[in-house]
Amino acid sequence: MVAGESSGDLLASRLLSGLRPQLPAARIHGIGGHRMAEYGFQSHWPMEKLSVRGLFEVLAHYREIKGIQNALRDKLLADRPAAFIGVDAPDFNFGLEAQLKQAGVPTMHFISPSIWAWRGGRIKKIAKAVSHMLVVFPFEEEIYRKAGIPVTYVGYPLAEVIPMVPDSAAARAALGLPADGKVVAILPGSRMSELKYNAVAFVQAAKRLVVRDPSIRIVVPMAGEKQRNYFNELVSNAGLNDVPIELLSGRSHEAIAAADAVLVASGTATLEVALFKKPMVIAYKMMRASWEILRHMGYQPWIGLPNILAREFLVPELLQDAATPEALADALWTQLTDEALRERLHQRFTEMHHTLLRDTARESAQAVMRLIGRGV
């Protein structure tokens, strides 16, 4: 198995929670994180080596990443595993999966890339690489069936993990936050490249919110110590040490549950926020050259998963030059104070949660067992 970032580690752990009881003695290894390790997973390289986003950012690390891919390929071809499962990280995993499939190793990919949003031509590459695709959104099944690729809809894993009615009071108590008063969670991303481009603007927005209402509490969960140190460096260099933010080590779900509104970098975290039924502002900044290329490649007007699933702009999306501290703060203030909007979002996100709810661990584990000839 290969997972390339913290969200993939979490998704893979859900699959492993269903698979490990059926294969208690199996050696499950590759690249992954601490959540996968809880199920006896052995990682040969730190998962963070693959956690790079953006066209030019990836190029800067290309040699190292390609070296890891080649070394892992050689190891797996020598070991001849019963199956290979790539979890997200499509640019890394599809290339590896294609070589393994060609050599006769069954390959599964967990979570489809957003071919329905951009780069739809990848479906041909996927067909050459993937023996079976696991999808987490119901509309994706038809896309793969039409392309002749075996597919199973397993639901969105976190729809099971996140309660239908989150306990905000308990989350606040656990984080030492007051039961009343406004709380804003800021999620600038788990990748170092995301922090580089998002952190300062997000904290500047927080500063403006606190000026409007000094009682607002700002919590910022960090994916790890490396991210925490880099975030602190960015904030300090920008002269923002006076902004009253509270950094958390992990605990992102508690931070979201405790919040009245969330400023979140575009990615899978946006759907987590929706499952917690929280108003949000989606934002993203990246290297200018990457942005100029990517902004012309989308098929849809939305980039945030909640908006894509809703087929409308349920929540604001502020991207690149539009993601100014002033605009972010204004949009967050609306999410905090417009009660009719907050109620409508809660209703829509609850409906979305029901749509995505399946026994993902069981469904995905059964698909793996069938792939290796052990299931029915």
Residue, then its C-alpha position, 0 to 999 in steps of 0.5 A: m500500500v502507498a498513502g502520500e499524505s495525512s488524509g490518505d493515511l486516514l483513509a487507508s486506516r479505515l480500509l485496514s480496519g476492515l481488512r486486518p481481521q480477515l488477514p491477521a497474518a498478512r504482511i502489509h507494507g509500503i509507504g504510509g503514516h501512523r494511523m496505518a501503523e496501528y494495523g501493523f502496517q510497515s512503512h519503508w519511507p516516511m510518508e512526508k517524502l510524497s507530500v508535495r503539491g503543485l506542478f513546479e513544487v513537485l518538479a523540485h522534488y522529482r528526482e527524490i520522489k522518482g527514486i523512491q517510486n523505482a526502489l519500491r517498484d523493484k522491491l514489490l516486483a521481487d516480493r510479488p505481493a498478493a495485491f497493491i493498493g494505492v491510496d490517493a497520491p495519483d501522480f505517484n501511484f498510477g505510474l507504480e500501479a501500471q508497472l505492477k499490473q503489467a507484471g501481473v500484480p493485481t492493483m487497486h486504487f482507493i479514491s478516484p482522482s477528480i477526473w470529473a473536475w479536470r484532466g478527464g483524459r486520465i481515465k485511459k491511463i487509469a485503465k492501464a494501471v488499475s485492476h479495480m477502483l474504489v470510489v467514495f462518491p456515488f456519481e463516480e461509479e458510472i464514470y468507471r463502468k462506462a470506461g470498462i474499469p471494475v469499480t465499487y462505491v464504498g462511501y466516504p470513510l469519514a462519514e462513518v467516523i464523524p457523528m451525524v450530530p457532532d458534540s461541539a460542547a465536548a470538543r470545546a471542553a477538551l480543547g479548553l475553550p469557553a462554552d460560549g463565544k465565537v471560535v474559528a478554526i483555521l486549517p491552512g493545509s498539511r503539506m509544507s507547500e500549502l503552509k508556504y502559500n496559505a499560512v500568512a494570509f490565513v493568519q492575517a485574516a484571523k488578525r482582522l477578525v479579532v479586531r472586529d471581535p476581540s473575544i473570538r478564539i482562533v485555533v490552528p491544528m498542525a499535522g505534525e511538529k515539522q509543520r508546526n515549526y514551519f508555520n511558526e517561522l512563517v508567522s514570525n517572519a511576517g510580523l504576526n506573532d501578536v495575533p492570538i492564535e492557539l496552535l494544536s498538535g493534531r486534533s483537527h476534528e476537535a478543532i472543527a467540532a468546536a468551531d463556529a466557522v472554519l477557514v480551510a485550504s481546498g482539499t479533502a479537509t473541506l468535506e470533513v468540515a461539511l460533515f461536521k456541519k460547519p460554515m466555512v470559507i474555502a481558500y487556496k494559494m499556490m506558486r504563481a506559475s502553477w496557478e496560471i496553468l491549473r486555473h485553465m484546466g478545470y471542467q467545473p466552476w467549483i473546486g471545493l468538494p462540498n460545492i462540487l457535491a452540491r453543484e452550487f456555491l454553498v460556501p465561498e471559494l477564494l483562490q489565489d489573488a482573491a484570497t486576500p486577508e480582507a476578503l477572507a476575513d469578510a467572508l468568515w464574518t458572514q459565515l459567523t454572523d448570518e444565522a439564516l445562512r448557518e441554518r441552511l448550511h447545516q441542513r444541506f451538510t446533513e443531507m450530504h452526510h446521509t448520502l455519503l454514509r456507508d460501511t466503508a471498512r467492510e465494503s472496501a475490505q470485501a473488494v480487496m478480498r475479491l481482488i486477491g481471490r479470497g472473497v465471494 
